Amino acid sequence: MSTKKPLVVVTRKLPDVVETRMKELFETRLNVDDRPMSQAELAAAVAEADVLVPTVTDRIDRSVISQAGPQLKLIANFGTGVDNIDLDTATNRGIIVTNTPGVLTEDTADMTMALILAIPRRLVEGAQYLKEKASEWQGWSPTWMLGHRIYGKRLGIIGMGHIGQAVARRAKAFGLQIHYHNRRRVAPEIEEELEATYWDSLDQMLARMDIISVNCPHTPATYHLLSARRLKLLKPTAYIVNTARGEVIDENALARLIETGAIAGAGLDVFEHEPAVNPKLLKSDRVVVLPHMGSATLEGRIDMGEKVIINIKTFLDGHAPPDRVHPAMF
């Protein structure tokens, strides 16, 4: 009887504790240099791997999956979003796809709340001023570096899943009024807990909010959900925060509207064409940009790795992995 362990190919560097456990359980090929793999390298990996562990920045499209060997039966994504994987092609090839839901909720909600605070209060702008011009600072002034309070303002959450609800709990504690738009209305007890107002019409909600938080996944249905037309519905005093996926917002339209003062500002952790960022957004004092670090905590990354390992181990033991993804879910 063969004792050969299944080959697991990991596309990026993961926390040491996760990689060590993977090496113990599987024949694991690591990417110790953390250099993003090319499409050709990904195709070569699926040609020989029993299990592929990609990350959300690896494009596992039809051309890659079509070159998979017959032994590849599981793609265990290191990430919650699976818009980087062609789910239909994987399903047609009999390949199961899993993700890592739930473990990044609190970290992402923390970062969302940080941006909700940072933009109206000009936190990054103030910090940069001191670092660059400390010698010019004359001290406190009653009219300098004025921002806007968030207490009492209306927060419109797009996507009231686990992260959206976690954002709502934090925002409620800061005195914000919670509004939301979702594919389906959440349970009455959740609405009651969060004192949340549901809007069936996204357009109507956008026109009345002071801050918009994007917390929905990127799917074909949400691509440019915040289109140029919809962005123009926002009040000129409104702010946008996006810690979900850059493709949900028409980034060029957003940059133009902020540049002309039609939108007050934005806090962005994700971008439409990552790693490229619109130069207008980078230059604007009214935009806080972060390098996709919403879930970047050591605890979160280890939890993600443990989810991946559980999915692989469960599958190899002949059982249905707990975090299997179906195309209909998205």
Secondary structure, 3 states (H helix, E strand, C coil): CCCCCCEEEECCCCCHHHHHHHHHHCEEECCCCCCCCCHHHHHHHHHHCCEEECECCCCECHHHHCCCCCCCCEEECECCCCCCECHHHHHHCCCEEECCCCCCHHHHHHHHHHHHHHHHHCHHHHHHHHHHHHHHCCCCCCCCCCCCCCCCCEEEEECCCHHHHHHHHHHHHCCCEEEEECCCCCCHHHHHHHCEEECCCHHHHHCCCCEEEECCCCCCCCCCCECHHHHCCCCCCCEEEECCCHHHECHHHHHHHHHCCCCCEEEECCCCECCECCHHHHHCCCEEECCCCCCCCHHHHHHHHHHHHHHHHHHHCCCCCCCEECHHHC
